[in-house]
Amino acid sequence: MVLIASEDYTTNRIYLSVDSIGIDIQPIDIYKEHRLRRRLNVNNERKFPPMVSAFGNQQIGAAKFTPRFTDLNSGVKIVPYDATHTLKIRGSLISAEDQSEGADLFDRSSLLSIVDIDYQPPQVEIIMVSTGSGLDSTQSTQLTTLFNATTSGNGATAFSTTALANAPTGGSGSGNAPTEAEIYTYFTEGTRANAFKATGFSTLNAQQVWEYATRSLTDKVGFALTTEERNAIAVAVEVAIIDEGDPSKVIDAFLQVINAQFDLPAAEQQAIAQAVRAELAIELARIDANITSRSTFDAATTPVTVNAADIYGYFTADNRQNIFKSDVSSLALQTTVLPITKLAKRFALVDGVSTTYTNTSITSSDSDVDIMLTDNGSGSYTATPN
């Protein structure tokens, strides 16, 4: 069952739900639901001061006080559920600040239905009435006589001379109070010492008590609390701290502790940022290639067109031509042709002497001769017997 349907902190209105129809409502239950909604803070209620409190023994008029009651802050009103019914309020509902109580704390101006308020506060309240001491004249005289007989007449705590003079005879025999020595003698003479002596004490020392096999002092037997006892303690603490005090102060104290845990100072924020950067540096170092070496091309990127001249210019600019140049130093500069036949007459080889010809085709019908041709460039060759 939920009594409160909604709350409007801007207009100081608490709207009751349909569950409030046909039941006896204790105002303290409205307070408890209001407190729970602020604890849950679903609609950010805690940014506003509470509208309902619970107190006791508060003044509600001239010389009038109340027992435990529910108090609405100034201007706060309760709006009944909009349906024809009689709203039954059983308990003290007041506004100490507005000096009002009961039906005056309900706002029915916006209702389309007829709602009656049946308000019945507790039948007990504290009313101060000036009636004197409550003693008749004879009792008052007797009380004054007793006061004067036991004090100096002005409220002093020590026995007056009059009180000592009226004390029974005995002690020193002079009517004065017994001395300390007389009191000691009285309690120690004869059998009185045993009569007032405490008995049953253990003769064990502390070490013997600690080493005793079964000891109720340290075995914790009987110290455990049942579930019902723990719940009862929790309820009693809640009533003592919140219901009978100012709940807003307790809740605000909790909020300050919680908020402090999430309100990081600038130094801590900077330390967290540095730690994140350090971890990122470690993870980035584990990547097999630098991110900057990767192509940024994707399906949405327009392809780049490169012509042959651009490619040639790239590979020949600066010192790139040396990087991509082939090393041909180990290649042979002469070519041996074996065998070349019938060339002796054509190249006029006489006794193995080399002959150079230019632009001469290499053909012959002479006998086979092994020679080596050397390219002189520009179409000339040198024929040398091999």
ABEGO torsion letter per residue (X at the ends): XBABABBBAAAGBBBBBAAABGBBBBAAAAAAAAAAAAAAGAAGAAABBBABBBBBGBBAEBGBBBBBBBBBBBGBBBBBBBBBBBBBBBEBBBBAAAGBBEAAABBAAABABBBBBBBBBBABBBBBBBAEAGBBAAAAAAAAAAAAAABAGAGBABBBAAAAAABBBEEAGAGBBBBAAAAAAAAABEAAAAAABBBGBBABBAAAAAABABBAAAAGBGABBBAAAAAAAAAAAAAAAAAABBAAAAAAAAAAAAAAAABBBAAAAAAAAAAAAAAAAAAAAABABBAAABBABBAABBBBBBBAAAAAAAAABEAAAAAABBBAAABBABBBBOBBBGAAAAAGBBGGBBBBBBGBBBBBABBBBBBBBBBAEGGBBBBBBX
